[in-house]
Amino acid sequence: MSARWQAELTDAGYPPDVIAAEVESAGADYQPPVVDLDELASELLGPGGRLAAEKTFTRGDVIIAVAPHLHGLPVSVLDEAAETVLEHRDAIALPIVTGSRKQVWAARCVLADEEAIATLAESLTGDEGPGVEEQFALEAVHRLEERLGASLTATQKEVAVGLMTSGHRLEVVIGVGGSGKTTTLAAVKDGFETAGYTVIGTATSGQAAKNLGDGAGIDSRTVASVTWRLDHNRLVLSDQHVLILDEGSMTTDVAIARLLAAVERSGAKLIVVGDDRQLGAIGPGRGPHSSCRAPPQQLWALGDNLRQTNPAERAALSQLRDGDIETAVAWYARNGRVHPAPDRRRAVIGMIRAWAGDIDAGRDSLLLAHRRDSVEMLNQAARRHRGGPSRLRLRDHWSSSAGHHGRSGTRPGRRRRPRARLRDHEPGLEREPRLHHRFRPRPGCATPRLVLG
């Protein structure tokens, strides 16, 4: 420590020799914490535990999970703690898959949830549940088509009528993005309600629940809200209820098991809708068709993309969905949908110019960025380009147990990625942190362009 710093500390009332003596004294009196490793392993592997938050985990995941609990202990304890977890009765070693380089484990409670789902789904198979006469179903489809001023596709009609008339208590609908799932559910809701049933919608995210309500006219709540109401008798299902779970791929196994149990006890019907190729669950979950394991006669598919009108663009999106990224991106590049830039600066310039051109032309344009600092850079560039201060305001949304701004439906102890949006903004300028989220342009919106730097 320099003489100047020592003098400043002394002047502030903290002589360096006194500080050094106090540190030495504290070290001599230090008692390392006592950590019960078996108890720690039970906590991490139990329901709600760090290692039970995923389908599987590796030894590296265990080290990451136990390390924060071992502060002040020798490094050698870390290996001992990891071995204690992996040898614990609730850590189940899974068979090594051909080609895999690492051994993986699963928490016993995660496997129990899977087994519970399979058992409940099997118990619902073959049971007679809510259903309507075919004439009611066809009339519901006809009324919807009259309201829309357009006809449903043959596949949409088949799925809608099938869901209403089958009488199955559990059914799963797998639909690609833009296949008209919500429109199909609007007909299903109309048919069941006309026949005297009560239709309830639910989804893991609040936005998905809102979309289900707005798009299909179904009274909808989040899964967290529905399960809480079921647990506290604020909602009582019966054989006159139809429960529709939308965006099922986002729903965890625990939540699906709770919904299945409520349906099984009450005699209600559960329709699970989703696409496991889209955004997955935060926590253990495998998608609607694999989680519920519905037999073929209770599985419906909506495979036609109706949102994009350009056949080539439909094909590119299908390639993206199937994992053929190279072919899809090549099509986007050939057709002016992707504009590479040699560096970040020129990428930002290109994005702002394209955005401003769209705004000046009266189009609804959108800018996306992955990082918060990139959001700020785009804000500043947009302000400069528009010639002065704008009405752009950056608001951050956090979810964690450490005192950040919370969001409804977030489980304690789980931290989500930061989410930044631009409110009260120039039309179309906002940010989502993950570029693989689905993007649905509003009517009249220009085709989105992606600039890569």
C-alpha positions in Angstrom: 0.0 0.0 0.0 1.4 3.4 -1.0 2.4 5.9 1.7 -0.3 8.3 0.4 -3.0 5.7 0.8 -1.8 4.8 4.3 -1.9 8.5 5.3 -5.4 8.8 3.9 -6.6 5.8 5.9 -4.9 7.2 9.1 -6.6 10.6 8.6 -9.9 8.8 8.2 -9.4 7.0 11.5 -8.3 3.6 10.2 -4.5 3.3 10.7 -3.2 0.4 8.5 -1.4 -1.3 11.4 -4.7 -1.4 13.4 -6.6 -2.8 10.4 -3.9 -5.5 9.9 -4.1 -6.4 13.6 -7.9 -6.7 13.5 -7.7 -8.9 10.4 -5.2 -11.2 12.0 -7.3 -11.4 15.2 -10.4 -12.2 13.2 -8.6 -14.9 11.3 -7.4 -16.5 14.5 -10.9 -16.6 15.9 -12.6 -17.8 12.7 -14.6 -20.9 13.0 -15.5 -22.5 9.6 -19.2 -23.2 9.1 -20.6 -26.6 9.7 -22.4 -27.9 6.6 -24.4 -31.2 6.7 -23.6 -32.5 3.2 -26.3 -35.1 3.2 -28.9 -32.5 4.2 -27.6 -30.2 1.5 -27.9 -33.0 -1.1 -31.5 -33.6 0.0 -32.3 -29.9 -0.4 -30.8 -29.7 -3.8 -32.4 -32.9 -5.1 -35.8 -32.4 -3.5 -38.9 -30.7 -5.0 -38.0 -27.1 -5.8 -34.3 -27.8 -5.4 -31.6 -26.4 -7.7 -30.9 -29.8 -9.3 -34.6 -30.7 -9.5 -35.2 -27.7 -11.7 -34.0 -29.5 -14.8 -34.7 -32.8 -16.4 -31.1 -34.0 -16.0 -27.8 -32.8 -14.6 -24.1 -33.6 -14.8 -21.3 -33.5 -12.2 -20.5 -30.0 -13.4 -24.0 -28.9 -12.6 -23.7 -30.4 -9.1 -20.5 -28.4 -8.5 -22.2 -25.2 -9.5 -25.1 -26.0 -7.2 -23.2 -26.9 -4.1 -20.4 -24.2 -4.3 -22.4 -21.3 -3.0 -23.2 -23.3 0.2 -19.5 -23.9 1.0 -18.1 -20.4 1.5 -15.3 -20.4 4.0 -14.5 -24.1 3.7 -11.4 -25.7 2.1 -11.6 -26.4 -1.6 -11.3 -30.1 -0.9 -14.8 -30.0 0.6 -16.2 -29.2 -2.9 -15.3 -32.6 -4.3 -16.7 -34.3 -1.2 -19.9 -32.4 -1.5 -20.3 -33.2 -5.1 -19.7 -36.9 -4.5 -22.2 -36.8 -1.6 -24.9 -35.4 -3.9 -24.2 -37.9 -6.7 -24.3 -40.9 -4.3 -27.5 -39.6 -2.6 -30.5 -41.9 -2.8 -32.4 -39.1 -4.7 -29.9 -38.8 -7.5 -30.7 -41.4 -10.1 -27.9 -42.2 -12.6 -29.4 -42.6 -16.1 -28.1 -45.0 -18.7 -25.4 -43.5 -20.9 -26.8 -42.7 -24.4 -24.7 -43.8 -27.3 -22.4 -41.0 -28.3 -22.7 -39.1 -25.0 -19.5 -38.2 -23.3 -20.9 -37.5 -19.9 -22.8 -39.4 -17.3 -26.1 -37.7 -16.4 -28.4 -38.0 -13.4 -32.0 -37.0 -12.7 -33.6 -36.1 -9.4 -35.9 -38.8 -8.1 -38.8 -36.3 -7.8 -38.5 -35.4 -11.4 -38.8 -39.0 -12.5 -41.8 -39.3 -10.0 -43.5 -36.4 -11.8 -43.1 -38.1 -15.1 -44.5 -41.3 -13.7 -47.4 -39.4 -12.2 -48.2 -37.8 -15.6 -48.1 -41.2 -17.3 -50.3 -42.8 -14.7 -52.9 -40.0 -14.8 -52.9 -39.8 -18.6 -53.5 -43.5 -18.8 -56.3 -43.3 -16.3 -58.1 -40.8 -18.5 -57.6 -42.8 -21.6 -60.9 -44.5 -22.6 -63.0 -42.7 -20.0 -66.1 -41.0 -21.3 -65.9 -37.2 -20.9 -67.5 -34.0 -22.0 -68.7 -34.1 -25.6 -71.3 -32.6 -28.0 -73.4 -33.9 -30.8 -71.8 -33.6 -34.2 -74.5 -31.2 -35.4 -73.6 -28.8 -32.5 -70.0 -29.0 -33.5 -70.7 -28.3 -37.2 -72.9 -25.4 -36.3 -70.2 -23.9 -34.0 -67.7 -24.1 -36.9 -70.2 -22.4 -39.2 -70.9 -19.6 -36.7 -67.2 -18.9 -36.4 -66.7 -18.8 -40.2 -69.6 -16.3 -40.4 -68.0 -14.1 -37.8 -64.6 -14.3 -39.5 -66.0 -13.9 -43.0 -63.7 -16.7 -44.1 -63.7 -20.5 -44.0 -61.5 -22.7 -41.8 -59.2 -25.1 -43.4 -60.2 -28.7 -43.7 -57.7 -29.6 -41.0 -59.0 -26.9 -38.7 -62.5 -28.2 -39.1 -61.5 -31.8 -38.6 -59.6 -30.9 -35.4 -62.3 -28.6 -34.0 -65.1 -31.1 -34.6 -63.0 -34.0 -33.4 -62.2 -32.3 -30.1 -65.9 -31.5 -29.5 -67.4 -34.9 -30.4 -64.8 -37.5 -29.4 -65.8 -37.6 -25.7 -62.2 -38.2 -24.7 -61.2 -36.7 -21.4 -57.6 -36.0 -22.5 -56.7 -34.7 -25.9 -53.5 -33.2 -27.2 -53.2 -30.8 -30.2 -49.8 -30.3 -31.8 -49.7 -27.2 -34.0 -46.9 -25.4 -35.7 -46.6 -21.7 -35.4 -49.3 -19.9 -37.5 -51.4 -23.0 -38.0 -54.6 -21.4 -36.6 -54.6 -23.1 -33.2 -56.3 -20.2 -31.4 -58.9 -19.8 -34.2 -59.7 -23.6 -34.0 -60.1 -23.3 -30.2 -62.6 -20.4 -30.7 -64.9 -22.9 -32.5 -64.3 -25.5 -29.8 -65.2 -23.0 -27.1 -68.4 -22.0 -28.9 -69.5 -25.6 -29.4 -69.0 -26.7 -25.8 -70.6 -23.6 -24.3 -73.6 -23.9 -26.6 -74.0 -27.5 -25.3 -74.0 -26.2 -21.7 -70.4 -26.8 -20.7 -68.0 -24.3 -19.0 -64.8 -23.7 -20.9 -61.7 -22.5 -19.0 -58.4 -21.5 -20.5 -55.0 -21.5 -19.0 -51.3 -21.0 -20.0 -48.0 -20.8 -18.2 -47.3 -17.2 -19.2 -49.7 -14.3 -18.6 -49.3 -13.1 -22.2 -50.2 -16.6 -23.6 -53.3 -16.6 -21.3 -54.2 -13.2 -22.5 -53.8 -14.2 -26.2 -56.0 -17.2 -25.6 -58.7 -15.0 -24.1 -58.4 -12.3 -26.8 -58.1 -14.7 -29.7 -60.5 -17.5 -28.8 -62.8 -15.6 -26.4 -62.0 -18.1 -23.6 -61.9 -16.9 -20.0 -58.3 -17.6 -19.2 -55.8 -17.4 -16.4 -52.2 -18.4 -15.8 -51.5 -22.0 -14.7 -50.2 -20.7 -11.4 -53.5 -18.9 -10.9 -55.7 -21.9 -11.9 -53.8 -24.3 -9.7 -53.9 -21.9 -6.7 -57.7 -21.5 -7.2 -58.1 -25.3 -7.4 -56.0 -25.8 -4.2 -58.0 -23.2 -2.3 -61.4 -24.3 -3.7 -61.9 -21.0 -5.5 -62.4 -23.1 -8.6 -64.2 -26.4 -8.5 -64.1 -28.5 -11.7 -66.9 -31.0 -12.6 -67.9 -33.2 -15.5 -69.4 -30.1 -17.0 -66.0 -28.4 -17.4 -63.5 -28.3 -20.3 -60.0 -27.0 -19.4 -57.8 -25.9 -22.3 -54.1 -25.6 -21.6 -52.4 -23.5 -24.3 -48.7 -23.3 -25.1 -48.3 -26.6 -23.3 -44.6 -26.9 -24.2 -44.0 -24.1 -21.7 -45.7 -25.9 -18.9 -43.6 -27.9 -16.4 -44.2 -31.5 -15.6 -45.3 -30.5 -12.0 -47.9 -28.2 -13.3 -49.2 -30.6 -15.9 -49.5 -33.3 -13.2 -51.5 -31.0 -11.0 -53.9 -30.2 -13.8 -54.3 -33.8 -14.8 -55.0 -34.8 -11.2 -57.7 -32.1 -10.9 -59.3 -33.3 -14.2 -59.1 -36.9 -13.2 -60.8 -36.3 -9.9 -63.6 -34.2 -11.3 -64.6 -35.9 -14.5 -63.6 -32.8 -16.6 -61.9 -32.8 -20.0 -58.4 -31.5 -20.6 -57.2 -30.3 -24.0 -53.5 -29.6 -24.2 -52.3 -27.4 -27.1 -48.8 -26.6 -28.1 -45.7 -27.1 -30.1 -42.6 -28.7 -28.5 -40.4 -27.1 -31.2 -41.2 -23.7 -29.7 -40.1 -22.1 -26.4 -39.8 -24.7 -23.7 -40.6 -24.8 -20.0 -38.7 -23.0 -17.3 -38.0 -26.2 -15.3 -38.6 -29.9 -16.1 -40.9 -30.3 -19.0 -40.9 -32.0 -22.4 -43.7 -30.7 -24.4 -47.4 -31.7 -24.6 -47.3 -34.8 -26.7 -44.4 -36.5 -24.8 -45.5 -35.3 -21.3 -49.1 -36.5 -21.6 -48.4 -39.5 -23.7 -51.8 -39.4 -25.4 -52.6 -42.4 -27.6 -53.0 -41.7 -31.3 -56.7 -41.4 -31.3 -56.4 -38.5 -28.8 -53.6 -36.7 -30.7 -54.5 -34.1 -33.2 -52.1 -32.1 -35.6 -52.3 -28.7 -37.2 -49.4 -28.7 -39.6 -50.2 -26.0 -42.1 -48.7 -22.6 -41.6 -51.4 -20.1 -42.4 -49.7 -17.0 -41.2 -47.2 -16.5 -44.0 -48.7 -16.2 -47.5 -45.5 -16.6 -49.4 -45.0 -20.4 -50.0 -41.2 -20.0 -50.1 -41.3 -18.2 -46.7 -43.4 -21.0 -45.3 -40.9 -23.5 -46.5 -38.0 -21.5 -44.9 -39.9 -21.4 -41.6 -40.5 -25.1 -41.8 -36.8 -25.6 -42.3 -36.0 -23.5 -39.3 -38.5 -25.6 -37.2 -36.9 -28.8 -38.4 -33.4 -27.6 -37.6 -32.2 -27.0 -41.2 -30.8 -23.6 -40.2 -28.3 -23.3 -43.0 -30.8 -23.8 -45.8 -33.4 -21.4 -44.2 -30.9 -18.6 -43.6 -29.6 -19.0 -47.1 -33.1 -18.4 -48.4 -33.4 -15.3 -46.2 -30.1 -13.9 -47.4 -31.1 -14.5 -51.1 -34.4 -12.7 -50.6 -33.2 -9.7 -48.7 -34.4 -10.8 -45.3 -30.9 -11.0 -43.8 -28.3 -8.2 -44.2 -24.8 -9.0 -42.9 -22.6 -6.2 -41.7 -18.8 -6.3 -41.2 -18.9 -4.8 -37.7 -21.2 -3.7 -35.0 -21.1 0.0 -35.8 -22.2 -0.5 -39.4 -24.8 -3.0 -38.3 -26.4 -0.4 -36.0 -26.3 2.3 -38.7 -27.9 -0.1 -41.1 -30.6 -1.0 -38.6 -31.4 2.6 -37.7 -31.6 3.6 -41.4 -33.9 0.8 -42.3 -36.1 1.4 -39.2 -36.3 5.2 -40.0 -37.1 4.5 -43.6 -40.0 2.2 -42.6 -41.3 4.8 -40.1 -41.2 7.6 -42.7 -43.0 5.3 -45.1 -45.8 4.7 -42.5 -44.9 1.1 -41.9 -44.8 -0.5 -38.5 -41.2 -1.5 -38.0 -39.4 -3.3 -35.2 -35.8 -3.3 -33.9 -34.5 -6.2 -31.8 -31.3 -6.5 -29.8 -29.9 -9.3 -27.6 -28.0 -7.3 -25.0 -29.0 -4.4 -22.8 -26.1 -2.3 -23.9 -27.1 -2.8 -27.5 -30.6 -1.6 -26.6 -29.1 1.6 -25.3 -26.9 2.0 -28.4 -29.9 1.7 -30.6 -31.8 4.2 -28.5 -29.0 6.8 -28.8 -28.6 6.2 -32.5 -32.4 6.5 -33.0 -32.5 9.7 -31.1 -29.6 11.2 -33.1 -31.1 10.1 -36.4 -34.5 11.6 -35.5 -32.9 14.9 -34.6 -33.2 15.2 -30.9 -34.8 13.8 -27.7 -37.5 11.3 -28.3 -40.1 9.7 -26.1 -38.1 6.5 -25.7 -37.8 5.1 -22.2 -36.0 2.0 -21.2 -37.7 -0.1 -18.5 -36.2 -3.2 -17.1 -38.1 -6.1 -15.7 -36.4 -8.6 -13.4 -37.5 -11.6 -11.5 -35.4 -13.0 -8.7 -35.3 -13.6 -4.9 -32.8 -10.9 -4.4 -35.0 -7.9 -4.3 -35.3 -7.1 -8.0 -38.6 -6.0 -9.5 -40.8 -9.0 -9.4 -43.3 -10.3 -11.9 -46.5 -12.2 -11.1 -46.3 -15.9 -11.4 -42.5 -16.2 -10.7 -41.5 -18.8 -8.2 -39.5 -17.6 -5.3 -35.8 -18.4 -5.7 -35.9 -18.5 -9.4 -34.2 -15.8 -11.4 -35.2 -15.0 -14.9 -33.2 -13.3 -17.6 -33.5 -9.5 -17.7 -36.2 -8.3 -19.9 -36.0 -4.8 -21.4 -38.7 -3.0 -23.4 -39.0 0.4 -24.8 -42.4 2.0 -23.9 -44.1 5.2 -25.2 -41.8 4.9 -28.1 -41.5 5.8 -31.7 -43.6 3.1 -33.5 -42.1 -0.3 -33.6 -38.9 0.2 -31.5 -38.7 -2.3 -28.8 -36.4 -5.1 -27.6 -36.8 -8.7 -26.6 -33.7 -10.4 -25.1 -33.9 -13.7 -26.9 -33.9 -13.7 -30.7 -35.5 -17.1 -31.1 -38.8 -15.9 -29.6 -41.7 -16.0 -32.0 -42.3 -12.7 -33.8 -45.8 -11.9 -35.0 -46.1 -8.7 -37.0 -49.3 -6.8 -36.6 -51.5 -6.2 -39.7 -49.7 -3.9 -42.1 -46.3 -4.5 -40.5 -43.4 -4.5 -42.8 -41.6 -7.8 -43.2 -38.9 -7.9 -40.4 -35.3 -7.6 -41.5 -32.4 -8.9 -39.5 -29.1 -7.1 -39.7 -26.1 -9.1 -38.5 -22.9 -7.6 -37.3 
